[in-house]
Amino acid sequence: MPYISLIERKGIEKGIEQGIEQGRTVTLAKLLQLKFGALAEQYEVRLKNANEAELDLWTERVLFAESVDAVFA
């Protein structure tokens, strides 16, 4: 088994975390588009810059919100 340094391992873990977060962002964007139609640029920017807590909150809200504004309120 090849040796992986601590620095390499941390880099791999960070890459995995970023990939998971990116996947969550893409999934939420798709849900929003399916429910409300094309997203305004302001919402695309917010999604792109969202942290984990925001993604969690917005993902929950998309189920019951009656508008895209309500998701991001």
CHARMM-style PDB file with segment names, atoms N, HN, CA, C and O in Angstrom:
ATOM      1  N   MET     1       0.851  -1.173   0.000  1.00  0.00      PROA
ATOM      2  CA  MET     1       0.000   0.000   0.000  1.00  0.00      PROA
ATOM      3  C   MET     1       0.899   1.240   0.000  1.00  0.00      PROA
ATOM      4  O   MET     1       1.820   1.330   0.812  1.00  0.00      PROA
ATOM      5  N   PRO     2       0.646   2.190  -0.893  1.00  0.00      PROA
ATOM      6  CA  PRO     2       1.494   3.382  -0.955  1.00  0.00      PROA
ATOM      7  C   PRO     2       1.313   4.251   0.289  1.00  0.00      PROA
ATOM      8  O   PRO     2       0.242   4.303   0.894  1.00  0.00      PROA
ATOM      9  N   TYR     3       2.393   4.923   0.639  1.00  0.00      PROA
ATOM     10  HN  TYR     3       3.263   4.881   0.147  1.00  0.00      PROA
ATOM     11  CA  TYR     3       2.380   5.823   1.793  1.00  0.00      PROA
ATOM     12  C   TYR     3       1.700   7.134   1.395  1.00  0.00      PROA
ATOM     13  O   TYR     3       2.003   7.715   0.353  1.00  0.00      PROA
ATOM     14  N   ILE     4       0.785   7.583   2.235  1.00  0.00      PROA
ATOM     15  HN  ILE     4       0.538   7.111   3.082  1.00  0.00      PROA
ATOM     16  CA  ILE     4       0.129   8.874   2.034  1.00  0.00      PROA
ATOM     17  C   ILE     4       0.479   9.742   3.232  1.00  0.00      PROA
ATOM     18  O   ILE     4       0.205   9.380   4.376  1.00  0.00      PROA
ATOM     19  N   SER     5       1.080  10.879   2.960  1.00  0.00      PROA
ATOM     20  HN  SER     5       1.303  11.173   2.030  1.00  0.00      PROA
ATOM     21  CA  SER     5       1.477  11.765   4.044  1.00  0.00      PROA
ATOM     22  C   SER     5       0.253  12.412   4.674  1.00  0.00      PROA
ATOM     23  O   SER     5      -0.836  12.418   4.099  1.00  0.00      PROA
ATOM     24  N   LEU     6       0.452  12.944   5.843  1.00  0.00      PROA
ATOM     25  HN  LEU     6       1.336  12.939   6.310  1.00  0.00      PROA
ATOM     26  CA  LEU     6      -0.628  13.628   6.554  1.00  0.00      PROA
ATOM     27  C   LEU     6      -1.160  14.797   5.735  1.00  0.00      PROA
ATOM     28  O   LEU     6      -2.366  15.043   5.712  1.00  0.00      PROA
ATOM     29  N   ILE     7      -0.279  15.508   5.073  1.00  0.00      PROA
ATOM     30  HN  ILE     7       0.701  15.308   5.091  1.00  0.00      PROA
ATOM     31  CA  ILE     7      -0.682  16.647   4.241  1.00  0.00      PROA
ATOM     32  C   ILE     7      -1.534  16.168   3.071  1.00  0.00      PROA
ATOM     33  O   ILE     7      -2.554  16.774   2.742  1.00  0.00      PROA
ATOM     34  N   GLU     8      -1.102  15.070   2.447  1.00  0.00      PROA
ATOM     35  HN  GLU     8      -0.274  14.578   2.715  1.00  0.00      PROA
ATOM     36  CA  GLU     8      -1.885  14.524   1.341  1.00  0.00      PROA
ATOM     37  C   GLU     8      -3.254  14.039   1.821  1.00  0.00      PROA
ATOM     38  O   GLU     8      -4.266  14.260   1.157  1.00  0.00      PROA
ATOM     39  N   ARG     9      -3.275  13.384   2.967  1.00  0.00      PROA
ATOM     40  HN  ARG     9      -2.453  13.204   3.506  1.00  0.00      PROA
ATOM     41  CA  ARG     9      -4.529  12.878   3.525  1.00  0.00      PROA
ATOM     42  C   ARG     9      -5.487  14.033   3.823  1.00  0.00      PROA
ATOM     43  O   ARG     9      -6.679  13.946   3.530  1.00  0.00      PROA
ATOM     44  N   LYS    10      -4.968  15.105   4.399  1.00  0.00      PROA
ATOM     45  HN  LYS    10      -3.999  15.176   4.636  1.00  0.00      PROA
ATOM     46  CA  LYS    10      -5.806  16.286   4.689  1.00  0.00      PROA
ATOM     47  C   LYS    10      -6.343  16.882   3.387  1.00  0.00      PROA
ATOM     48  O   LYS    10      -7.497  17.306   3.323  1.00  0.00      PROA
ATOM     49  N   GLY    11      -5.508  16.912   2.357  1.00  0.00      PROA
ATOM     50  HN  GLY    11      -4.570  16.568   2.408  1.00  0.00      PROA
ATOM     51  CA  GLY    11      -5.946  17.433   1.063  1.00  0.00      PROA
ATOM     52  C   GLY    11      -7.046  16.584   0.457  1.00  0.00      PROA
ATOM     53  O   GLY    11      -8.007  17.104  -0.110  1.00  0.00      PROA
ATOM     54  N   ILE    12      -6.899  15.278   0.579  1.00  0.00      PROA
ATOM     55  HN  ILE    12      -6.118  14.855   1.040  1.00  0.00      PROA
ATOM     56  CA  ILE    12      -7.927  14.371   0.066  1.00  0.00      PROA
ATOM     57  C   ILE    12      -9.234  14.573   0.822  1.00  0.00      PROA
ATOM     58  O   ILE    12     -10.301  14.651   0.212  1.00  0.00      PROA
ATOM     59  N   GLU    13      -9.156  14.656   2.137  1.00  0.00      PROA
ATOM     60  HN  GLU    13      -8.290  14.593   2.633  1.00  0.00      PROA
ATOM     61  CA  GLU    13     -10.358  14.863   2.952  1.00  0.00      PROA
ATOM     62  C   GLU    13     -11.043  16.181   2.599  1.00  0.00      PROA
ATOM     63  O   GLU    13     -12.268  16.244   2.496  1.00  0.00      PROA
ATOM     64  N   LYS    14     -10.250  17.225   2.415  1.00  0.00      PROA
ATOM     65  HN  LYS    14      -9.254  17.174   2.498  1.00  0.00      PROA
ATOM     66  CA  LYS    14     -10.821  18.527   2.050  1.00  0.00      PROA
ATOM     67  C   LYS    14     -11.498  18.448   0.686  1.00  0.00      PROA
ATOM     68  O   LYS    14     -12.577  19.008   0.493  1.00  0.00      PROA
ATOM     69  N   GLY    15     -10.872  17.760  -0.252  1.00  0.00      PROA
ATOM     70  HN  GLY    15      -9.995  17.305  -0.095  1.00  0.00      PROA
ATOM     71  CA  GLY    15     -11.464  17.602  -1.577  1.00  0.00      PROA
ATOM     72  C   GLY    15     -12.783  16.848  -1.526  1.00  0.00      PROA
ATOM     73  O   GLY    15     -13.732  17.194  -2.229  1.00  0.00      PROA
ATOM     74  N   ILE    16     -12.839  15.821  -0.695  1.00  0.00      PROA
ATOM     75  HN  ILE    16     -12.068  15.540  -0.124  1.00  0.00      PROA
ATOM     76  CA  ILE    16     -14.085  15.060  -0.541  1.00  0.00      PROA
ATOM     77  C   ILE    16     -15.173  15.948   0.045  1.00  0.00      PROA
ATOM     78  O   ILE    16     -16.304  15.944  -0.442  1.00  0.00      PROA
ATOM     79  N   GLU    17     -14.847  16.708   1.083  1.00  0.00      PROA
ATOM     80  HN  GLU    17     -13.929  16.711   1.479  1.00  0.00      PROA
ATOM     81  CA  GLU    17     -15.815  17.619   1.704  1.00  0.00      PROA
ATOM     82  C   GLU    17     -16.325  18.650   0.692  1.00  0.00      PROA
ATOM     83  O   GLU    17     -17.522  18.933   0.640  1.00  0.00      PROA
ATOM     84  N   GLN    18     -15.428  19.197  -0.096  1.00  0.00      PROA
ATOM     85  HN  GLN    18     -14.456  18.966  -0.053  1.00  0.00      PROA
ATOM     86  CA  GLN    18     -15.828  20.179  -1.104  1.00  0.00      PROA
ATOM     87  C   GLN    18     -16.738  19.541  -2.154  1.00  0.00      PROA
ATOM     88  O   GLN    18     -17.697  20.163  -2.611  1.00  0.00      PROA
ATOM     89  N   GLY    19     -16.437  18.315  -2.528  1.00  0.00      PROA
ATOM     90  HN  GLY    19     -15.659  17.810  -2.156  1.00  0.00      PROA
ATOM     91  CA  GLY    19     -17.266  17.608  -3.499  1.00  0.00      PROA
ATOM     92  C   GLY    19     -18.666  17.346  -2.972  1.00  0.00      PROA
ATOM     93  O   GLY    19     -19.649  17.486  -3.699  1.00  0.00      PROA
ATOM     94  N   ILE    20     -18.751  16.969  -1.719  1.00  0.00      PROA
ATOM     95  HN  ILE    20     -17.953  16.856  -1.127  1.00  0.00      PROA
ATOM     96  CA  ILE    20     -20.062  16.738  -1.100  1.00  0.00      PROA
ATOM     97  C   ILE    20     -20.859  18.033  -1.052  1.00  0.00      PROA
ATOM     98  O   ILE    20     -22.040  18.050  -1.400  1.00  0.00      PROA
ATOM     99  N   GLU    21     -20.223  19.115  -0.624  1.00  0.00      PROA
ATOM    100  HN  GLU    21     -19.264  19.101  -0.341  1.00  0.00      PROA
ATOM    101  CA  GLU    21     -20.922  20.400  -0.549  1.00  0.00      PROA
ATOM    102  C   GLU    21     -21.350  20.870  -1.937  1.00  0.00      PROA
ATOM    103  O   GLU    21     -22.446  21.408  -2.095  1.00  0.00      PROA
ATOM    104  N   GLN    22     -20.512  20.677  -2.925  1.00  0.00      PROA
ATOM    105  HN  GLN    22     -19.621  20.240  -2.796  1.00  0.00      PROA
ATOM    106  CA  GLN    22     -20.868  21.064  -4.290  1.00  0.00      PROA
ATOM    107  C   GLN    22     -22.069  20.251  -4.774  1.00  0.00      PROA
ATOM    108  O   GLN    22     -22.961  20.784  -5.432  1.00  0.00      PROA
ATOM    109  N   GLY    23     -22.085  18.975  -4.450  1.00  0.00      PROA
ATOM    110  HN  GLY    23     -21.360  18.541  -3.915  1.00  0.00      PROA
ATOM    111  CA  GLY    23     -23.209  18.126  -4.827  1.00  0.00      PROA
ATOM    112  C   GLY    23     -24.505  18.568  -4.166  1.00  0.00      PROA
ATOM    113  O   GLY    23     -25.565  18.545  -4.793  1.00  0.00      PROA
ATOM    114  N   ARG    24     -24.426  18.966  -2.913  1.00  0.00      PROA
ATOM    115  HN  ARG    24     -23.565  18.984  -2.404  1.00  0.00      PROA
ATOM    116  CA  ARG    24     -25.606  19.463  -2.206  1.00  0.00      PROA
ATOM    117  C   ARG    24     -26.110  20.746  -2.851  1.00  0.00      PROA
ATOM    118  O   ARG    24     -27.317  20.948  -2.981  1.00  0.00      PROA
ATOM    119  N   THR    25     -25.190  21.607  -3.252  1.00  0.00      PROA
ATOM    120  HN  THR    25     -24.210  21.442  -3.147  1.00  0.00      PROA
ATOM    121  CA  THR    25     -25.561  22.866  -3.892  1.00  0.00      PROA
ATOM    122  C   THR    25     -26.253  22.616  -5.223  1.00  0.00      PROA
ATOM    123  O   THR    25     -27.273  23.236  -5.523  1.00  0.00      PROA
ATOM    124  N   VAL    26     -25.703  21.715  -6.015  1.00  0.00      PROA
ATOM    125  HN  VAL    26     -24.875  21.211  -5.771  1.00  0.00      PROA
ATOM    126  CA  VAL    26     -26.292  21.390  -7.312  1.00  0.00      PROA
ATOM    127  C   VAL    26     -27.683  20.783  -7.130  1.00  0.00      PROA
ATOM    128  O   VAL    26     -28.612  21.123  -7.862  1.00  0.00      PROA
ATOM    129  N   THR    27     -27.823  19.896  -6.165  1.00  0.00      PROA
ATOM    130  HN  THR    27     -27.068  19.619  -5.570  1.00  0.00      PROA
ATOM    131  CA  THR    27     -29.121  19.261  -5.909  1.00  0.00      PROA
ATOM    132  C   THR    27     -30.156  20.290  -5.475  1.00  0.00      PROA
ATOM    133  O   THR    27     -31.289  20.269  -5.957  1.00  0.00      PROA
ATOM    134  N   LEU    28     -29.781  21.186  -4.574  1.00  0.00      PROA
ATOM    135  HN  LEU    28     -28.861  21.203  -4.183  1.00  0.00      PROA
ATOM    136  CA  LEU    28     -30.712  22.220  -4.125  1.00  0.00      PROA
ATOM    137  C   LEU    28     -31.099  23.138  -5.281  1.00  0.00      PROA
ATOM    138  O   LEU    28     -32.267  23.502  -5.418  1.00  0.00      PROA
ATOM    139  N   ALA    29     -30.139  23.510  -6.104  1.00  0.00      PROA
ATOM    140  HN  ALA    29     -29.190  23.215  -5.992  1.00  0.00      PROA
ATOM    141  CA  ALA    29     -30.442  24.358  -7.272  1.00  0.00      PROA
ATOM    142  C   ALA    29     -31.439  23.663  -8.184  1.00  0.00      PROA
ATOM    143  O   ALA    29     -32.358  24.299  -8.699  1.00  0.00      PROA
ATOM    144  N   LYS    30     -31.265  22.368  -8.387  1.00  0.00      PROA
ATOM    145  HN  LYS    30     -30.518  21.851  -7.968  1.00  0.00      PROA
ATOM    146  CA  LYS    30     -32.177  21.611  -9.239  1.00  0.00      PROA
ATOM    147  C   LYS    30     -33.582  21.581  -8.638  1.00  0.00      PROA
ATOM    148  O   LYS    30     -34.563  21.768  -9.357  1.00  0.00      PROA
ATOM    149  N   LEU    31     -33.689  21.351  -7.337  1.00  0.00      PROA
ATOM    150  HN  LEU    31     -32.892  21.199  -6.753  1.00  0.00      PROA
ATOM    151  CA  LEU    31     -34.994  21.350  -6.668  1.00  0.00      PROA
ATOM    152  C   LEU    31     -35.680  22.710  -6.801  1.00  0.00      PROA
ATOM    153  O   LEU    31     -36.877  22.789  -7.078  1.00  0.00      PROA
ATOM    154  N   LEU    32     -34.915  23.766  -6.601  1.00  0.00      PROA
ATOM    155  HN  LEU    32     -33.943  23.703  -6.376  1.00  0.00      PROA
ATOM    156  CA  LEU    32     -35.466  25.116  -6.720  1.00  0.00      PROA
ATOM    157  C   LEU    32     -35.958  25.380  -8.140  1.00  0.00      PROA
ATOM    158  O   LEU    32     -37.037  25.943  -8.327  1.00  0.00      PROA
ATOM    159  N   GLN    33     -35.184  24.982  -9.129  1.00  0.00      PROA
ATOM    160  HN  GLN    33     -34.308  24.525  -8.976  1.00  0.00      PROA
ATOM    161  CA  GLN    33     -35.574  25.195 -10.528  1.00  0.00      PROA
ATOM    162  C   GLN    33     -36.818  24.393 -10.892  1.00  0.00      PROA
ATOM    163  O   GLN    33     -37.694  24.889 -11.600  1.00  0.00      PROA
ATOM    164  N   LEU    34     -36.896  23.172 -10.416  1.00  0.00      PROA
ATOM    165  HN  LEU    34     -36.185  22.769  -9.841  1.00  0.00      PROA
ATOM    166  CA  LEU    34     -38.064  22.348 -10.711  1.00  0.00      PROA
ATOM    167  C   LEU    34     -39.334  22.926 -10.082  1.00  0.00      PROA
ATOM    168  O   LEU    34     -40.413  22.871 -10.672  1.00  0.00      PROA
ATOM    169  N   LYS    35     -39.189  23.476  -8.881  1.00  0.00      PROA
ATOM    170  HN  LYS    35     -38.313  23.521  -8.402  1.00  0.00      PROA
ATOM    171  CA  LYS    35     -40.363  23.987  -8.170  1.00  0.00      PROA
ATOM    172  C   LYS    35     -40.749  25.398  -8.595  1.00  0.00      PROA
ATOM    173  O   LYS    35     -41.935  25.709  -8.708  1.00  0.00      PROA
ATOM    174  N   PHE    36     -39.752  26.258  -8.833  1.00  0.00      PROA
ATOM    175  HN  PHE    36     -38.789  26.005  -8.741  1.00  0.00      PROA
ATOM    176  CA  PHE    36     -40.034  27.681  -9.062  1.00  0.00      PROA
ATOM    177  C   PHE    36     -39.619  28.191 -10.443  1.00  0.00      PROA
ATOM    178  O   PHE    36     -39.893  29.344 -10.773  1.00  0.00      PROA
ATOM    179  N   GLY    37     -38.977  27.372 -11.240  1.00  0.00      PROA
ATOM    180  HN  GLY    37     -38.754  26.435 -10.971  1.00  0.00      PROA
ATOM    181  CA  GLY    37     -38.501  27.832 -12.541  1.00  0.00      PROA
ATOM    182  C   GLY    37     -37.073  28.349 -12.452  1.00  0.00      PROA
ATOM    183  O   GLY    37     -36.394  28.169 -11.442  1.00  0.00      PROA
ATOM    184  N   ALA    38     -36.633  28.989 -13.515  1.00  0.00      PROA
ATOM    185  HN  ALA    38     -37.184  29.136 -14.336  1.00  0.00      PROA
ATOM    186  CA  ALA    38     -35.252  29.490 -13.588  1.00  0.00      PROA
ATOM    187  C   ALA    38     -34.951  30.417 -12.414  1.00  0.00      PROA
ATOM    188  O   ALA    38     -35.780  31.237 -12.020  1.00  0.00      PROA
ATOM    189  N   LEU    39     -33.757  30.270 -11.868  1.00  0.00      PROA
ATOM    190  HN  LEU    39     -33.083  29.604 -12.188  1.00  0.00      PROA
ATOM    191  CA  LEU    39     -33.348  31.080 -10.727  1.00  0.00      PROA
ATOM    192  C   LEU    39     -32.720  32.392 -11.178  1.00  0.00      PROA
ATOM    193  O   LEU    39     -31.957  32.440 -12.142  1.00  0.00      PROA
ATOM    194  N   ALA    40     -33.058  33.441 -10.463  1.00  0.00      PROA
ATOM    195  HN  ALA    40     -33.678  33.401  -9.679  1.00  0.00      PROA
ATOM    196  CA  ALA    40     -32.414  34.731 -10.702  1.00  0.00      PROA
ATOM    197  C   ALA    40     -30.948  34.630 -10.294  1.00  0.00      PROA
ATOM    198  O   ALA    40     -30.583  33.827  -9.435  1.00  0.00      PROA
ATOM    199  N   GLU    41     -30.128  35.443 -10.913  1.00  0.00      PROA
ATOM    200  HN  GLU    41     -30.424  36.095 -11.611  1.00  0.00      PROA
ATOM    201  CA  GLU    41     -28.692  35.413 -10.642  1.00  0.00      PROA
ATOM    202  C   GLU    41     -28.385  35.609  -9.154  1.00  0.00      PROA
ATOM    203  O   GLU    41     -27.458  34.993  -8.628  1.00  0.00      PROA
ATOM    204  N   GLN    42     -29.156  36.459  -8.476  1.00  0.00      PROA
ATOM    205  HN  GLN    42     -29.909  36.959  -8.903  1.00  0.00      PROA
ATOM    206  CA  GLN    42     -28.896  36.705  -7.050  1.00  0.00      PROA
ATOM    207  C   GLN    42     -28.988  35.408  -6.240  1.00  0.00      PROA
ATOM    208  O   GLN    42     -28.232  35.228  -5.285  1.00  0.00      PROA
ATOM    209  N   TYR    43     -29.896  34.510  -6.604  1.00  0.00      PROA
ATOM    210  HN  TYR    43     -30.511  34.657  -7.379  1.00  0.00      PROA
ATOM    211  CA  TYR    43     -30.032  33.248  -5.880  1.00  0.00      PROA
ATOM    212  C   TYR    43     -28.936  32.266  -6.260  1.00  0.00      PROA
ATOM    213  O   TYR    43     -28.471  31.498  -5.418  1.00  0.00      PROA
ATOM    214  N   GLU    44     -28.524  32.286  -7.506  1.00  0.00      PROA
ATOM    215  HN  GLU    44     -28.901  32.910  -8.190  1.00  0.00      PROA
ATOM    216  CA  GLU    44     -27.412  31.440  -7.916  1.00  0.00      PROA
ATOM    217  C   GLU    44     -26.140  31.824  -7.164  1.00  0.00      PROA
ATOM    218  O   GLU    44     -25.370  30.956  -6.754  1.00  0.00      PROA
ATOM    219  N   VAL    45     -25.924  33.121  -6.987  1.00  0.00      PROA
ATOM    220  HN  VAL    45     -26.550  33.826  -7.320  1.00  0.00      PROA
ATOM    221  CA  VAL    45     -24.756  33.606  -6.246  1.00  0.00      PROA
ATOM    222  C   VAL    45     -24.841  33.177  -4.786  1.00  0.00      PROA
ATOM    223  O   VAL    45     -23.849  32.734  -4.207  1.00  0.00      PROA
ATOM    224  N   ARG    46     -26.018  33.307  -4.194  1.00  0.00      PROA
ATOM    225  HN  ARG    46     -26.824  33.668  -4.664  1.00  0.00      PROA
ATOM    226  CA  ARG    46     -26.186  32.892  -2.795  1.00  0.00      PROA
ATOM    227  C   ARG    46     -25.934  31.404  -2.622  1.00  0.00      PROA
ATOM    228  O   ARG    46     -25.305  30.988  -1.649  1.00  0.00      PROA
ATOM    229  N   LEU    47     -26.418  30.604  -3.555  1.00  0.00      PROA
ATOM    230  HN  LEU    47     -26.929  30.942  -4.346  1.00  0.00      PROA
ATOM    231  CA  LEU    47     -26.163  29.167  -3.487  1.00  0.00      PROA
ATOM    232  C   LEU    47     -24.680  28.866  -3.584  1.00  0.00      PROA
ATOM    233  O   LEU    47     -24.151  28.054  -2.826  1.00  0.00      PROA
ATOM    234  N   LYS    48     -24.016  29.519  -4.514  1.00  0.00      PROA
ATOM    235  HN  LYS    48     -24.446  30.179  -5.131  1.00  0.00      PROA
ATOM    236  CA  LYS    48     -22.589  29.284  -4.733  1.00  0.00      PROA
ATOM    237  C   LYS    48     -21.757  29.633  -3.495  1.00  0.00      PROA
ATOM    238  O   LYS    48     -20.743  28.991  -3.221  1.00  0.00      PROA
ATOM    239  N   ASN    49     -22.190  30.647  -2.757  1.00  0.00      PROA
ATOM    240  HN  ASN    49     -23.014  31.169  -2.980  1.00  0.00      PROA
ATOM    241  CA  ASN    49     -21.421  31.124  -1.603  1.00  0.00      PROA
ATOM    242  C   ASN    49     -21.953  30.606  -0.267  1.00  0.00      PROA
ATOM    243  O   ASN    49     -21.476  31.023   0.788  1.00  0.00      PROA
ATOM    244  N   ALA    50     -22.928  29.710  -0.297  1.00  0.00      PROA
ATOM    245  HN  ALA    50     -23.316  29.371  -1.154  1.00  0.00      PROA
ATOM    246  CA  ALA    50     -23.568  29.243   0.931  1.00  0.00      PROA
ATOM    247  C   ALA    50     -22.654  28.351   1.752  1.00  0.00      PROA
ATOM    248  O   ALA    50     -21.803  27.634   1.225  1.00  0.00      PROA
ATOM    249  N   ASN    51     -22.860  28.418   3.066  1.00  0.00      PROA
ATOM    250  HN  ASN    51     -23.551  29.000   3.494  1.00  0.00      PROA
ATOM    251  CA  ASN    51     -22.162  27.493   3.949  1.00  0.00      PROA
ATOM    252  C   ASN    51     -23.077  26.299   4.234  1.00  0.00      PROA
ATOM    253  O   ASN    51     -24.218  26.260   3.772  1.00  0.00      PROA
ATOM    254  N   GLU    52     -22.581  25.351   4.979  1.00  0.00      PROA
ATOM    255  HN  GLU    52     -21.655  25.383   5.354  1.00  0.00      PROA
ATOM    256  CA  GLU    52     -23.319  24.112   5.244  1.00  0.00      PROA
ATOM    257  C   GLU    52     -24.651  24.372   5.955  1.00  0.00      PROA
ATOM    258  O   GLU    52     -25.666  23.765   5.614  1.00  0.00      PROA
ATOM    259  N   ALA    53     -24.647  25.258   6.926  1.00  0.00      PROA
ATOM    260  HN  ALA    53     -23.823  25.751   7.204  1.00  0.00      PROA
ATOM    261  CA  ALA    53     -25.879  25.555   7.665  1.00  0.00      PROA
ATOM    262  C   ALA    53     -26.942  26.174   6.764  1.00  0.00      PROA
ATOM    263  O   ALA    53     -28.123  25.844   6.868  1.00  0.00      PROA
ATOM    264  N   GLU    54     -26.517  27.073   5.879  1.00  0.00      PROA
ATOM    265  HN  GLU    54     -25.558  27.342   5.794  1.00  0.00      PROA
ATOM    266  CA  GLU    54     -27.464  27.694   4.947  1.00  0.00      PROA
ATOM    267  C   GLU    54     -28.051  26.653   3.993  1.00  0.00      PROA
ATOM    268  O   GLU    54     -29.254  26.650   3.731  1.00  0.00      PROA
ATOM    269  N   LEU    55     -27.206  25.781   3.483  1.00  0.00      PROA
ATOM    270  HN  LEU    55     -26.229  25.783   3.696  1.00  0.00      PROA
ATOM    271  CA  LEU    55     -27.694  24.736   2.583  1.00  0.00      PROA
ATOM    272  C   LEU    55     -28.711  23.842   3.285  1.00  0.00      PROA
ATOM    273  O   LEU    55     -29.724  23.467   2.694  1.00  0.00      PROA
ATOM    274  N   ASP    56     -28.446  23.505   4.533  1.00  0.00      PROA
ATOM    275  HN  ASP    56     -27.624  23.810   5.013  1.00  0.00      PROA
ATOM    276  CA  ASP    56     -29.396  22.691   5.312  1.00  0.00      PROA
ATOM    277  C   ASP    56     -30.736  23.405   5.452  1.00  0.00      PROA
ATOM    278  O   ASP    56     -31.788  22.818   5.199  1.00  0.00      PROA
ATOM    279  N   LEU    57     -30.693  24.655   5.851  1.00  0.00      PROA
ATOM    280  HN  LEU    57     -29.838  25.131   6.057  1.00  0.00      PROA
ATOM    281  CA  LEU    57     -31.907  25.433   6.065  1.00  0.00      PROA
ATOM    282  C   LEU    57     -32.705  25.576   4.776  1.00  0.00      PROA
ATOM    283  O   LEU    57     -33.914  25.345   4.772  1.00  0.00      PROA
ATOM    284  N   TRP    58     -32.058  25.948   3.697  1.00  0.00      PROA
ATOM    285  HN  TRP    58     -31.076  26.135   3.700  1.00  0.00      PROA
ATOM    286  CA  TRP    58     -32.748  26.161   2.427  1.00  0.00      PROA
ATOM    287  C   TRP    58     -33.311  24.859   1.864  1.00  0.00      PROA
ATOM    288  O   TRP    58     -34.372  24.853   1.240  1.00  0.00      PROA
ATOM    289  N   THR    59     -32.594  23.754   2.088  1.00  0.00      PROA
ATOM    290  HN  THR    59     -31.732  23.759   2.595  1.00  0.00      PROA
ATOM    291  CA  THR    59     -33.079  22.469   1.603  1.00  0.00      PROA
ATOM    292  C   THR    59     -34.373  22.090   2.330  1.00  0.00      PROA
ATOM    293  O   THR    59     -35.299  21.560   1.716  1.00  0.00      PROA
ATOM    294  N   GLU    60     -34.435  22.358   3.618  1.00  0.00      PROA
ATOM    295  HN  GLU    60     -33.683  22.789   4.117  1.00  0.00      PROA
ATOM    296  CA  GLU    60     -35.671  22.103   4.366  1.00  0.00      PROA
ATOM    297  C   GLU    60     -36.792  23.021   3.886  1.00  0.00      PROA
ATOM    298  O   GLU    60     -37.927  22.578   3.705  1.00  0.00      PROA
ATOM    299  N   ARG    61     -36.483  24.268   3.686  1.00  0.00      PROA
ATOM    300  HN  ARG    61     -35.562  24.628   3.833  1.00  0.00      PROA
ATOM    301  CA  ARG    61     -37.505  25.247   3.296  1.00  0.00      PROA
ATOM    302  C   ARG    61     -38.089  24.989   1.915  1.00  0.00      PROA
ATOM    303  O   ARG    61     -39.262  25.278   1.679  1.00  0.00      PROA
ATOM    304  N   VAL    62     -37.286  24.448   0.996  1.00  0.00      PROA
ATOM    305  HN  VAL    62     -36.333  24.214   1.188  1.00  0.00      PROA
ATOM    306  CA  VAL    62     -37.763  24.270  -0.373  1.00  0.00      PROA
ATOM    307  C   VAL    62     -38.980  23.341  -0.415  1.00  0.00      PROA
ATOM    308  O   VAL    62     -39.792  23.437  -1.335  1.00  0.00      PROA
ATOM    309  N   LEU    63     -39.113  22.466   0.544  1.00  0.00      PROA
ATOM    310  HN  LEU    63     -38.453  22.388   1.291  1.00  0.00      PROA
ATOM    311  CA  LEU    63     -40.235  21.532   0.556  1.00  0.00      PROA
ATOM    312  C   LEU    63     -41.581  22.220   0.767  1.00  0.00      PROA
ATOM    313  O   LEU    63     -42.593  21.799   0.206  1.00  0.00      PROA
ATOM    314  N   PHE    64     -41.590  23.278   1.578  1.00  0.00      PROA
ATOM    315  HN  PHE    64     -40.768  23.619   2.034  1.00  0.00      PROA
ATOM    316  CA  PHE    64     -42.854  23.893   1.975  1.00  0.00      PROA
ATOM    317  C   PHE    64     -43.036  25.333   1.492  1.00  0.00      PROA
ATOM    318  O   PHE    64     -44.135  25.881   1.576  1.00  0.00      PROA
ATOM    319  N   ALA    65     -41.977  25.937   0.995  1.00  0.00      PROA
ATOM    320  HN  ALA    65     -41.084  25.491   0.927  1.00  0.00      PROA
ATOM    321  CA  ALA    65     -42.051  27.334   0.571  1.00  0.00      PROA
ATOM    322  C   ALA    65     -42.955  27.504  -0.635  1.00  0.00      PROA
ATOM    323  O   ALA    65     -43.030  26.641  -1.509  1.00  0.00      PROA
ATOM    324  N   GLU    66     -43.631  28.626  -0.660  1.00  0.00      PROA
ATOM    325  HN  GLU    66     -43.570  29.328   0.050  1.00  0.00      PROA
ATOM    326  CA  GLU    66     -44.521  28.923  -1.781  1.00  0.00      PROA
ATOM    327  C   GLU    66     -43.850  29.833  -2.808  1.00  0.00      PROA
ATOM    328  O   GLU    66     -44.416  30.096  -3.870  1.00  0.00      PROA
ATOM    329  N   SER    67     -42.650  30.313  -2.496  1.00  0.00      PROA
ATOM    330  HN  SER    67     -42.190  30.099  -1.634  1.00  0.00      PROA
ATOM    331  CA  SER    67     -41.891  31.125  -3.436  1.00  0.00      PROA
ATOM    332  C   SER    67     -40.403  30.951  -3.175  1.00  0.00      PROA
ATOM    333  O   SER    67     -39.989  30.542  -2.090  1.00  0.00      PROA
ATOM    334  N   VAL    68     -39.615  31.267  -4.182  1.00  0.00      PROA
ATOM    335  HN  VAL    68     -39.952  31.600  -5.063  1.00  0.00      PROA
ATOM    336  CA  VAL    68     -38.162  31.182  -4.001  1.00  0.00      PROA
ATOM    337  C   VAL    68     -37.702  32.202  -2.959  1.00  0.00      PROA
ATOM    338  O   VAL    68     -36.737  31.956  -2.234  1.00  0.00      PROA
ATOM    339  N   ASP    69     -38.381  33.336  -2.881  1.00  0.00      PROA
ATOM    340  HN  ASP    69     -39.164  33.536  -3.469  1.00  0.00      PROA
ATOM    341  CA  ASP    69     -38.033  34.336  -1.851  1.00  0.00      PROA
ATOM    342  C   ASP    69     -38.187  33.756  -0.458  1.00  0.00      PROA
ATOM    343  O   ASP    69     -37.382  34.039   0.429  1.00  0.00      PROA
ATOM    344  N   ALA    70     -39.225  32.940  -0.259  1.00  0.00      PROA
ATOM    345  HN  ALA    70     -39.880  32.710  -0.979  1.00  0.00      PROA
ATOM    346  CA  ALA    70     -39.470  32.342   1.056  1.00  0.00      PROA
ATOM    347  C   ALA    70     -38.351  31.362   1.438  1.00  0.00      PROA
ATOM    348  O   ALA    70     -38.021  31.218   2.616  1.00  0.00      PROA
ATOM    349  N   VAL    71     -37.780  30.700   0.448  1.00  0.00      PROA
ATOM    350  HN  VAL    71     -38.048  30.817  -0.508  1.00  0.00      PROA
ATOM    351  CA  VAL    71     -36.675  29.775   0.736  1.00  0.00      PROA
ATOM    352  C   VAL    71     -35.495  30.534   1.301  1.00  0.00      PROA
ATOM    353  O   VAL    71     -34.882  30.099   2.276  1.00  0.00      PROA
ATOM    354  N   PHE    72     -35.172  31.664   0.700  1.00  0.00      PROA
ATOM    355  HN  PHE    72     -35.670  32.018  -0.092  1.00  0.00      PROA
ATOM    356  CA  PHE    72     -33.987  32.421   1.073  1.00  0.00      PROA
ATOM    357  C   PHE    72     -34.232  33.499   2.118  1.00  0.00      PROA
ATOM    358  O   PHE    72     -33.305  34.226   2.475  1.00  0.00      PROA
ATOM    359  N   ALA    73     -35.453  33.619   2.613  1.00  0.00      PROA
ATOM    360  HN  ALA    73     -36.206  33.028   2.322  1.00  0.00      PROA
ATOM    361  CA  ALA    73     -35.791  34.672   3.587  1.00  0.00      PROA
ATOM    362  C   ALA    73     -35.046  34.471   4.897  1.00  0.00      PROA
ATOM    363  OT1 ALA    73     -35.208  35.261   5.827  1.00  0.00      PROA
TER     364      ALA     73
END
